[in-house]
Every structure is written in structure tokens, then in C-alpha cells.
């Protein structure tokens, strides 16, 4: 199971890095062309940069869940002893699973609607917008999988020393 999750994380990381790199290359190319070759500048580059950055940011949500860096109610965790934090984390995972499930289900509806309308971008690229919208159910679907794995870890393999949220003494930290 860990190997499958590791493989999925590696693929996610590769896709995120590729999308962000393409966005960076396009943004730098557009900037260069705007100053030196303005007449050859296509009207779609900034649109594609927005699509790539949005997709890479949305896809990073799953990795944030796995690395415990996603939105969380740390304030509540710091108020309870480490032994009881497991129950809060299980509750947070269940809420995350519910939200992700709803976003996947609603996102699929949005993608289907945009596909049926044959909605296209305004640039000369005429990009099918449903592909852009598809990153909502895809990214929340990946976050859903990460939340399920996280929930399973908190139920079956909770370790107070490595999984509990503790206060950090910032004044005396190195």
C-alpha cells in the first residue's frame, strides 16, 4: 500500500512540477516577446499560464494533506492532550473526506455542463473550458484519496510522538 501511495505522490509531484515549469517558461517567453517581438506575441499565452498555475496549485492539495500542511484546526489540537488528538484528527479527516466528495460530485456536474455548452475561451486558442474545470474534480478526488489514507493511518497506526500536534517554543527554538 505504501508503494502505491508513494508512486501516486511521485506522479502528482511530476505533474505539478511539469505544469508549473511550463507556466514559468510561457510567462518568461511572453515577457521577452512583449518587449522585443510584440507583433508576434500570441494572445493566448497568459491564458495558458493561468490554466497551468491554477492546475498545479489545485493538484498540490493532496500532497499538502499527506504532509499535514493543509488547512487544519491546529488551535483545537493544541488544546487537548496528545492521546486525544487522534479523535480530533479522525474527525478532521471525515470532514475533509465529506468536503472533497461534495467537490468531486459538484465538479463533475460543472465539467459536464461546460462540455454540453461547448464553452470555449475567448482567445484565438479557443480552449475548451471543460478541460480547465476538470481540475476541480480531479484535484479534489486526489485530496479525497489522501484523506482516506490519512484517516486509515490515524485509525490503525496512530503514534503520539510522530503524529500529535505539539506546541513549539518559538523563543527557544534553534
N, C-alpha and C positions, 0 to 999 in steps of 0.2 A: 504494500500500500504506500509506504514512504517513497518507494522508487517511482510510482505513478505520479504522486504529488510533486516530487522533485522534477520529473520530466515536464509536467504541466507548468510548473513555475519557470522552468528554463525556457519553454516555448513562449510563455507570457512575456518574460523578460526580453527575449529576442524580438518579438513583435513590437513591444513598446519601444525598444531601442531603435528598431528599424523605422518605425513611424516618426519618432522624434528626430532622427537623423535626416530623413527625407524632408521633413518640415524645415529643419535648420538649413539644409542645402538650398531648398527652394527660396527661403526667406533671404539668404545671403545673395543668391543669384538675382532675385528680384531687385534688391537694393543696388547691386552693381549695375544691372541693366537700366534702372531708373536714372542713374547719373550719367552713364556713358552710351547707352543704346536705347534711349527712351522710345524711339519709333518701333522697335522690335519687341517691346515689352508686352507679353500676353496679358489679357485681362483676367485670367483665371488663377494666377499663382497665389495671390493672397487668400483666395477661397480655399484652395487645396491645403495651404498651410494651416488654416483654421480647422479644416477637417482632420488633418493628421495630428495636430496638437490635441484637439478635443478627444480623438480616439485614444491616443496614448495616455492621456490623463485619466479617462474613464476606465481603461483597461488596468491601470495601476491599482485600482481599488482592491482587487483580490489579493495582490501582494501585500498591501497595507493591512488587510485583515490577518493574513498569515503572520506577519511580522509584529502584530499587536500595535500598529501605528495608525489604525483607522479611528474614526470618531468613536469615542467611548466615554463612559461616565466615570472617569478615574476618581473624581471627587468622592463618589459614594464608596468606591473600593477602598480608599484610604481611611474611611470611617469605620470599617469593620476589620476584625482580625483576619489574618491570612487563611485560617481554616474555613471561615465562612465566605470568603471571596469566591470560592468555587461556585456557590449557588448563584451569586450575582452574575458571574461570567456566563453561566449556563443561561440565565435569563436574558442577558445581553445578546447572546448568540441566537436565542429563539426570536427575539425582536428583530435582529439583523436578518435572519432567515425569512421572517414574515415580510419585512420591507423589500428584500431582494425578490422574493417570489411575486409580490404585487407589481414591482417594477418590470420584471420579466414579462408577466402576463399583460400589463398595460402597454409595455414597449412593443410587444409583438402586434398588438392592435394598431398602434401608431404606424408601424412599418407596413402592415397590410393596407392601411388606409392610404398612406402615401404612394404605395405601389399601385393601388387601384386608380388613384387620381393621376398617375404617371407624372408626379410632381418633379420638376427639374429646376436646377439652379439658374440664376439669371445671366451668368457669364456665357461666353461662347462655348465653353466646355459642355454645357447642358447636362451637368452631372445629375444622375438620378438620386434624389434626396433620400429615398428609402434606404439606400446603402449607408448614408450618413446616420440616419435614425437607427439603423440596425445595431449600432454600437451600444445603444441603451440596453436592449435585452441581452446582448452578448456579454457586456461588461458586468451587468447585474447577475447574469447567470453564472459567470465565473466567481463573483463575490459570494453567491449562494453556495457554490461548491466549497469555497474556502471556509465559509461559516459552518458548514456541515462538518468538515474535517476538524475545525476548531472546537465545535460542540462535542464531537466524539472524543477529542483529547481531554477536554475538561471533565467529561463523564467517566472515562476509563483510565486516564493516566494523569490525574491532577497531582502536581508536585509543588508543595508550598514554596520551596526555596527558589524554583525557577519560574513558576507561573503566577505567583502572587504579586500584586502591586504594592510596593513599599514606598514610604516617604524617603526622599533623598535629601540629605542635609547639604543644601547648596553652598552654605557658608564655608563648610569644611571639606567640600569635595575637591578632588585634585584637578 
